[in-house]
């Protein structure tokens, strides 16, 4: 949902900060416009909005490349701006870039590769969104906050660093007291059969804890909480729960009471905004089988046009890039519950009978060896060394941390110096000729993390970072 990087196989979502302004309102009529980003043949990203005022499609420009994280928001300039956070070429940093009011690119360097980028929150309550990044430092979640990140009038941005949360927590933000300040938050397991949310107000320093959130928020696939603004009072907390071929939007009060839920056919992307004249904000679902706008308070569901591309809004929480040093931040992301190790975290993807840490006998490659001249040159591969344990099925799958299949890899050959070799684009994988970057993008879309598992029958090996080679010296 809102928590993913872009790709035409990617996913995400967002929320507003200023009561008087609807998020993603590009035509200024006070209603949020459905917004999408599409990948072009050269992997560049183009952005468009479906205007609520007249139904016309408004081109928003081109910025970013496939795999970048979206940072749509009203960044202190009139109206919302589209933009991306991306790994900086040749440096262990993250570049935040937006198209400003003159369609020119404005950029800021903030964060380290492998950080979890948190975009869309107003943590000081001044009506302008702030940038934040989160990383694990000795098992604790370290937040770096850049207040008014794109305030062009300020030459001295204000920064703050604090520790809040721990390995395995799920990061989110919401307006807890109904005021103008977004509180930072984490969700974790409780000692009871429920989940706990801990939140902090960065203006006052106040910390609160809510202990009666549903168990699924900290177990299994652990969908990320997202704030749903109300006409008055604190935000509600929404969750996108995928089961089989359907997606259920469940919305709770902070006390743990179920306010409303609606089941949509198929899988897709959920957006938060003020999409109609109902009370408070709505959740718009964009799916391949069904699209609609759901008001959790009234229970009303309205039809919505399917946009195509990747739907985006203003709540974006995504890991960007990979850490450049051993023991770096790529395992931290507080986004998938696997922080700090290869044990599969507190839950396991659906369809796996067991989770096995990635063995030294298994090689994962983001693209094939440079001497290949066929489809394998540009697709992911899994190569098993002699002595690797089976099974050796005809087909294996790269799956996201929820269990969704991203790519199939066909058995290319056994023997000739290897126990087995599998490649996307070959055999059963002929329809999914994806490289590591594309797999990472699709994993973030489906599960909010670029970590994947490789499924041999029902045994799942991982997690591993889809955009990085494992146990290979040649990539």
C-alpha positions as CSV (number, residue, x, y, z in Angstrom):
1,X,0.0,0.0,0.0
2,X,1.4,3.2,1.1
3,X,4.6,1.7,2.0
4,X,6.4,0.8,-1.1
5,X,8.8,2.1,-3.6
6,X,7.8,2.7,-7.2
7,X,8.0,0.4,-10.1
8,X,5.2,-0.8,-12.3
9,X,5.4,-3.4,-9.8
10,X,5.5,-1.5,-6.7
11,X,3.1,-0.1,-4.2
12,X,2.4,2.7,-1.6
13,X,0.2,5.3,0.1
14,X,-0.3,8.7,2.0
15,X,-2.0,11.3,4.2
16,X,-2.6,15.0,4.6
17,X,-1.3,17.3,7.3
18,X,-3.3,20.6,6.9
19,X,-6.9,20.3,7.8
20,X,-7.9,22.9,5.1
21,X,-6.1,21.1,2.3
22,X,-6.9,17.7,0.9
23,X,-3.9,15.6,0.0
24,X,-3.1,15.1,-3.7
25,X,-5.5,17.9,-4.6
26,X,-3.9,19.1,-7.8
27,X,-6.9,21.1,-9.1
28,X,-7.6,23.0,-5.9
29,X,-11.2,22.0,-5.5
30,X,-10.8,20.6,-2.0
31,X,-11.1,17.0,-3.1
32,X,-8.1,14.5,-3.4
33,X,-7.3,13.5,-7.0
34,X,-6.4,9.9,-7.7
35,X,-2.8,10.0,-8.7
36,X,-0.6,7.5,-10.6
37,X,2.9,6.9,-11.7
38,X,3.9,4.8,-14.7
39,X,7.2,3.3,-15.8
40,X,8.3,4.1,-19.3
41,X,10.4,1.9,-21.6
42,X,13.6,3.6,-20.4
43,X,12.6,3.0,-16.7
44,X,11.8,6.6,-16.2
45,X,8.6,7.6,-14.2
46,X,5.8,9.8,-15.5
47,X,3.1,11.1,-13.1
48,X,-0.6,11.9,-13.8
49,X,-3.6,12.8,-11.7
50,X,-7.3,12.1,-12.5
51,X,-8.9,15.4,-11.6
52,X,-12.0,15.3,-9.4
53,X,-13.3,18.6,-10.8
54,X,-13.8,17.5,-14.4
55,X,-12.5,14.0,-14.8
56,X,-9.6,15.1,-17.0
57,X,-6.2,13.6,-16.8
58,X,-3.5,16.1,-15.7
59,X,0.1,15.4,-16.6
60,X,2.3,16.1,-13.6
61,X,5.7,15.6,-15.2
62,X,8.5,13.1,-15.2
63,X,10.8,12.5,-12.3
64,X,12.6,9.4,-10.9
65,X,13.4,5.9,-12.2
66,X,11.9,2.5,-11.6
67,X,12.6,1.4,-8.0
68,X,12.7,4.9,-6.5
69,X,10.5,5.6,-3.5
70,X,7.6,8.2,-4.0
71,X,7.5,11.3,-1.8
72,X,4.4,13.1,-3.0
73,X,3.4,15.9,-0.7
74,X,2.7,19.7,-0.4
75,X,6.4,20.5,0.3
76,X,5.9,24.1,1.4
77,X,5.0,25.2,-2.2
78,X,1.6,26.0,-3.5
79,X,-0.2,22.7,-4.1
80,X,1.2,19.2,-3.9
81,X,4.4,18.2,-5.7
82,X,5.5,14.8,-7.0
83,X,8.9,13.4,-6.3
84,X,11.1,10.5,-5.3
85,X,13.8,9.4,-2.8
86,X,16.6,7.5,-4.5
87,X,20.0,6.1,-3.7
88,X,22.6,8.6,-4.6
89,X,25.0,7.4,-7.3
90,X,28.5,6.8,-6.0
91,X,27.7,7.8,-2.4
92,X,26.2,6.2,0.7
93,X,23.4,8.8,0.8
94,X,19.8,9.3,-0.3
95,X,18.6,12.1,-2.6
96,X,15.1,13.5,-2.2
97,X,13.9,15.2,-5.4
98,X,10.7,17.0,-6.3
99,X,9.3,18.9,-9.2
100,X,8.7,22.4,-7.8
101,X,6.1,24.9,-8.8
102,X,8.0,25.7,-12.0
103,X,8.4,22.1,-13.0
104,X,12.1,22.3,-12.1
105,X,13.8,19.6,-10.0
106,X,14.7,20.6,-6.5
107,X,16.9,18.1,-4.5
108,X,18.0,17.6,-0.9
109,X,20.5,15.0,0.3
110,X,19.2,13.4,3.5
111,X,19.8,9.9,4.9
112,X,22.0,6.9,4.2
113,X,21.4,4.1,1.7
114,X,19.5,1.3,3.4
115,X,17.5,3.7,5.6
116,X,13.7,3.6,5.8
117,X,12.4,6.8,4.3
118,X,9.4,8.2,6.0
119,X,7.6,10.9,3.9
120,X,4.4,12.8,4.4
121,X,4.4,13.6,8.2
122,X,4.3,17.0,9.7
123,X,6.2,16.4,12.9
124,X,6.4,20.0,14.1
125,X,2.8,21.0,13.2
126,X,3.7,24.0,11.1
127,X,1.7,22.9,8.0
128,X,4.7,21.7,6.0
129,X,5.8,18.1,5.7
130,X,9.1,17.0,7.2
131,X,11.5,14.3,6.0
132,X,12.5,11.4,8.2
133,X,14.7,8.4,7.9
134,X,15.0,5.4,10.3
135,X,17.8,2.9,10.7
136,X,18.7,0.2,13.2
137,X,21.6,1.1,15.5
138,X,22.6,-1.7,17.9
139,X,19.0,-3.1,17.8
140,X,17.3,0.3,18.4
141,X,15.5,2.4,15.8
142,X,17.3,5.7,15.2
143,X,15.2,8.5,13.6
144,X,16.7,11.4,11.8
145,X,14.2,14.1,11.2
146,X,14.7,17.1,8.8
147,X,12.0,19.7,9.6
148,X,10.6,21.5,6.5
149,X,13.0,19.6,4.2
150,X,12.0,21.6,1.1
151,X,11.5,25.0,2.7
152,X,13.2,27.0,0.0
153,X,13.1,30.1,2.2
154,X,15.3,28.5,4.8
155,X,19.1,28.0,4.3
156,X,19.6,26.3,7.6
157,X,17.3,23.2,7.9
158,X,16.6,22.0,11.4
159,X,17.6,18.4,12.2
160,X,16.8,16.2,15.1
161,X,18.1,12.7,15.9
162,X,16.4,10.4,18.4
163,X,15.9,6.8,19.3
164,X,12.4,5.4,19.3
165,X,11.6,1.7,18.6
166,X,13.5,-1.5,18.3
167,X,14.3,-4.3,15.8
168,X,11.2,-5.8,14.4
169,X,8.9,-2.8,15.0
170,X,6.7,-1.5,12.2
171,X,7.1,2.2,11.7
172,X,4.1,4.5,11.0
173,X,2.9,8.0,11.8
174,X,-0.5,9.6,12.6
175,X,-2.2,12.5,14.3
176,X,-2.9,11.0,17.7
177,X,-4.6,13.8,19.5
178,X,-6.5,15.4,16.6
179,X,-4.1,18.4,16.5
180,X,-1.7,19.6,13.7
181,X,1.2,17.4,14.7
182,X,1.9,13.9,13.3
183,X,3.3,11.6,16.0
184,X,5.9,9.1,15.1
185,X,5.0,5.6,16.0
186,X,5.9,1.9,16.1
187,X,3.8,-1.3,16.3
188,X,5.0,-4.4,18.0
189,X,3.8,-7.6,19.7
190,X,2.2,-7.4,23.1
191,X,2.3,-10.0,25.9
192,X,-1.3,-10.6,25.3
193,X,-3.0,-11.7,22.1
194,X,-2.9,-8.2,20.7
195,X,-0.5,-5.6,19.3
196,X,0.9,-2.5,20.9
197,X,1.4,0.9,19.3
198,X,3.9,3.3,21.0
199,X,3.8,6.9,19.7
200,X,5.7,10.1,20.4
201,X,5.0,13.8,19.9
202,X,8.3,15.4,18.8
203,X,7.1,18.9,19.8
204,X,6.1,18.1,23.4
205,X,8.1,14.9,23.9
206,X,5.0,13.1,25.1
207,X,4.9,9.3,24.7
208,X,1.7,7.3,24.7
209,X,1.0,3.6,24.4
210,X,-2.1,1.8,23.0
211,X,-2.3,-1.8,23.9
212,X,-5.5,-3.2,22.2
213,X,-4.7,-3.2,18.5
214,X,-5.5,-6.4,16.6
215,X,-3.0,-9.3,16.7
216,X,-2.5,-9.3,12.9
217,X,-0.8,-5.9,13.1
218,X,2.3,-7.6,14.7
219,X,2.0,-11.2,13.4
220,X,2.3,-13.0,10.1
221,X,2.6,-10.5,7.2
222,X,2.1,-7.6,9.7
223,X,0.4,-5.0,7.5
224,X,1.6,-1.5,8.3
225,X,-0.7,0.9,10.1
226,X,-1.7,4.1,8.4
227,X,-3.6,7.1,9.7
228,X,-7.0,8.0,8.4
229,X,-7.9,11.6,9.2
230,X,-11.2,12.5,10.8
231,X,-13.3,15.6,10.7
232,X,-12.4,16.0,14.4
233,X,-10.5,14.1,17.0
234,X,-7.6,11.7,16.5
235,X,-6.8,9.7,13.4
236,X,-8.1,6.2,13.0
237,X,-5.6,3.5,12.1
238,X,-6.1,1.6,8.9
239,X,-4.7,-1.8,7.8
240,X,-4.6,-3.5,4.4
241,X,-5.1,-7.2,5.0
242,X,-4.6,-9.6,2.0
243,X,-6.1,-13.0,2.2
244,X,-6.1,-15.3,-0.9
245,X,-7.3,-13.2,-3.9
246,X,-9.0,-10.5,-1.8
247,X,-7.9,-7.4,0.1
248,X,-9.8,-6.2,3.2
249,X,-9.4,-2.7,4.5
250,X,-9.8,-2.7,8.2
251,X,-10.0,0.5,10.2
252,X,-9.7,0.8,14.0
253,X,-9.8,3.4,16.7
254,X,-6.8,3.8,18.9
255,X,-8.6,1.9,21.6
256,X,-8.7,-1.1,19.4
257,X,-12.4,-1.0,18.4
258,X,-13.2,-2.0,14.8
259,X,-14.7,1.1,13.2
260,X,-15.3,-0.3,9.7
261,X,-14.1,-2.8,7.1
262,X,-14.6,-3.6,3.5
263,X,-13.5,-6.5,1.3
264,X,-12.3,-5.7,-2.2
265,X,-11.8,-8.4,-4.8
266,X,-8.2,-8.9,-5.9
267,X,-5.0,-7.3,-4.9
268,X,-4.0,-3.7,-5.4
269,X,-3.0,-0.4,-3.8
270,X,-4.8,1.5,-1.1
271,X,-4.7,5.3,-0.9
272,X,-5.8,7.7,1.9
273,X,-7.4,11.1,1.1
274,X,-10.5,13.3,1.1
275,X,-12.0,11.7,-2.0
276,X,-15.6,12.7,-1.5
277,X,-18.0,14.7,0.7
278,X,-18.2,12.0,3.4
279,X,-17.1,12.7,7.0
280,X,-13.4,12.5,7.4
281,X,-11.0,10.9,5.0
282,X,-11.6,7.8,2.9
283,X,-9.5,4.9,1.7
284,X,-9.5,4.5,-2.1
285,X,-8.6,1.0,-3.4
286,X,-7.1,0.5,-6.8
287,X,-7.1,-3.1,-7.9
288,X,-7.0,-5.2,-11.0
289,X,-10.4,-6.7,-10.3
290,X,-12.2,-3.9,-8.3
291,X,-11.6,-0.3,-7.5
292,X,-13.6,1.8,-5.0
293,X,-13.6,4.5,-2.3
294,X,-14.5,3.3,1.2
295,X,-15.5,5.6,4.1
296,X,-14.8,3.6,7.2
297,X,-17.1,5.7,9.5
298,X,-20.3,5.6,7.3
299,X,-19.5,2.3,5.6
300,X,-20.3,3.9,2.3
301,X,-18.5,2.4,-0.8
302,X,-18.4,4.3,-4.1
303,X,-17.1,3.1,-7.4
304,X,-13.8,4.5,-8.6
305,X,-12.1,4.5,-12.0
306,X,-9.1,2.2,-12.3
307,X,-6.0,4.2,-13.0
308,X,-3.5,1.7,-14.2
309,X,0.1,2.2,-13.4
310,X,1.0,2.5,-9.7
311,X,-1.4,4.5,-7.6
312,X,0.2,6.9,-5.1
313,X,-0.8,9.2,-2.2
314,X,1.0,11.0,0.6
315,X,1.9,8.3,3.1
316,X,5.1,6.8,2.0
317,X,7.4,4.6,4.1
318,X,10.0,2.7,2.1
319,X,13.5,1.3,2.4
320,X,15.8,3.1,-0.1
321,X,19.0,1.5,-1.5
322,X,21.3,-0.9,0.4
323,X,23.9,-0.2,3.0
324,X,27.4,0.0,1.5
325,X,29.3,-1.5,4.4
326,X,29.2,-4.9,6.1
327,X,26.8,-5.0,8.9
328,X,25.1,-2.0,7.4
329,X,21.4,-1.0,7.4
330,X,19.9,-3.1,4.8
331,X,18.5,-5.6,7.3
332,X,17.1,-2.9,9.6
333,X,14.1,-1.6,7.8
334,X,11.6,-2.1,10.6
335,X,9.5,-2.8,7.6
336,X,9.5,-6.5,7.3
337,X,10.2,-7.9,10.8
338,X,13.4,-9.5,9.6
339,X,15.6,-6.9,11.1
340,X,19.1,-8.0,12.0
341,X,19.2,-11.6,10.8
342,X,18.2,-14.3,8.4
343,X,15.8,-16.1,10.6
344,X,12.6,-15.1,8.8
345,X,11.4,-12.8,11.5
346,X,8.4,-13.3,13.8
347,X,6.1,-14.6,11.0
348,X,6.5,-16.4,7.7
349,X,5.2,-15.9,4.2
350,X,2.0,-17.7,3.4
351,X,2.5,-21.1,1.6
352,X,5.8,-21.9,3.3
353,X,5.9,-25.0,5.4
354,X,9.3,-23.9,6.8
355,X,11.7,-21.0,6.6
356,X,15.4,-21.7,6.2
357,X,18.1,-19.0,6.5
358,X,19.8,-18.5,3.1
359,X,22.5,-21.2,3.0
360,X,26.1,-20.7,1.8
361,X,25.5,-23.4,-0.8
362,X,22.9,-21.2,-2.6
363,X,23.9,-18.3,-4.9
364,X,21.4,-15.5,-5.8
365,X,22.3,-13.2,-8.7
366,X,20.4,-10.1,-9.7
367,X,21.4,-10.6,-13.4
368,X,23.1,-13.5,-15.2
369,X,26.8,-13.9,-15.9
370,X,28.3,-11.5,-18.5
371,X,29.2,-14.4,-20.8
372,X,25.5,-15.3,-21.3
373,X,24.0,-14.3,-24.6
374,X,20.4,-15.4,-23.9
375,X,17.6,-14.2,-21.6
376,X,19.5,-15.3,-18.6
377,X,21.9,-12.4,-19.0
378,X,19.3,-10.0,-17.8
379,X,17.3,-11.9,-15.2
380,X,17.7,-13.2,-11.6
381,X,19.2,-16.6,-11.1
382,X,19.5,-19.1,-8.2
383,X,22.5,-21.4,-8.5
384,X,23.1,-24.3,-6.1
385,X,26.6,-25.5,-5.5
386,X,27.5,-29.2,-5.6
387,X,26.5,-30.7,-2.2
388,X,23.5,-28.4,-1.8
389,X,20.6,-30.2,-0.3
390,X,17.4,-30.7,-2.3
391,X,14.7,-30.7,-3.3
392,X,15.4,-29.8,-7.0
393,X,12.0,-29.1,-8.5
394,X,11.5,-28.1,-12.1
395,X,10.4,-24.7,-11.0
396,X,11.1,-22.4,-8.0
397,X,9.5,-19.1,-7.0
398,X,10.8,-15.7,-5.8
399,X,8.1,-14.5,-3.3
400,X,7.7,-11.4,-1.2
401,X,7.5,-11.4,2.6
402,X,3.8,-11.9,2.5
403,X,4.0,-15.0,0.2
404,X,3.0,-13.3,-3.0
405,X,4.8,-14.8,-6.1
406,X,6.9,-12.2,-8.0
407,X,8.8,-14.4,-10.4
408,X,9.1,-18.0,-11.4
409,X,12.5,-19.5,-12.2
410,X,12.8,-22.6,-14.4
411,X,15.3,-25.4,-13.9
412,X,18.0,-24.8,-16.5
413,X,20.3,-27.6,-15.9
414,X,21.7,-30.0,-13.2
415,X,25.3,-31.2,-13.2
416,X,28.2,-29.7,-15.1
417,X,29.8,-28.3,-11.9
418,X,26.5,-27.3,-10.1
419,X,23.8,-29.1,-8.2
420,X,21.1,-27.1,-10.0
421,X,20.7,-23.8,-11.8
422,X,17.4,-21.8,-12.0
423,X,16.7,-18.6,-14.0
424,X,13.7,-16.3,-14.4
425,X,12.7,-16.0,-18.1
426,X,13.5,-19.7,-18.7
427,X,11.1,-22.7,-18.6
428,X,8.2,-22.0,-16.1
429,X,9.6,-18.5,-15.7
430,X,9.3,-17.4,-19.3
431,X,6.6,-14.9,-18.4
432,X,8.6,-13.3,-15.6
433,X,12.0,-12.3,-17.1
434,X,12.8,-9.9,-14.2
435,X,16.1,-8.6,-12.9
436,X,16.9,-7.9,-9.3
437,X,15.8,-4.3,-9.4
438,X,12.4,-5.2,-10.8
439,X,12.0,-8.0,-8.3
440,X,12.8,-5.6,-5.4
441,X,10.3,-3.1,-6.8
442,X,7.5,-5.7,-7.0
443,X,8.3,-7.0,-3.5
444,X,8.0,-3.5,-2.1
445,X,4.7,-3.1,-3.9
446,X,3.2,-6.3,-2.6
447,X,4.6,-6.4,0.9
448,X,6.3,-3.1,1.7
449,X,9.8,-4.5,1.7
450,X,12.4,-5.4,-0.9
451,X,13.3,-8.6,1.0
452,X,12.3,-11.9,-0.8
453,X,12.4,-15.6,-0.2
454,X,13.0,-18.3,-2.8
455,X,10.5,-21.1,-2.5
456,X,11.5,-24.7,-3.3
457,X,8.3,-26.7,-3.2
458,X,7.1,-25.5,0.3
459,X,10.5,-24.8,1.8
460,X,11.3,-21.1,1.7
461,X,14.9,-19.8,1.8
462,X,15.6,-16.3,3.0
463,X,15.0,-13.5,3.5
464,X,17.5,-11.9,1.2
465,X,17.6,-8.4,-0.4
466,X,16.3,-8.7,-3.9
467,X,18.5,-6.0,-5.3
468,X,21.8,-7.5,-4.0
469,X,23.7,-10.6,-5.1
470,X,24.3,-13.2,-2.4
471,X,27.3,-15.6,-2.2
472,X,28.5,-14.4,-5.6
473,X,31.8,-12.8,-6.3
474,X,30.9,-11.8,-9.9
475,X,28.1,-9.2,-9.2
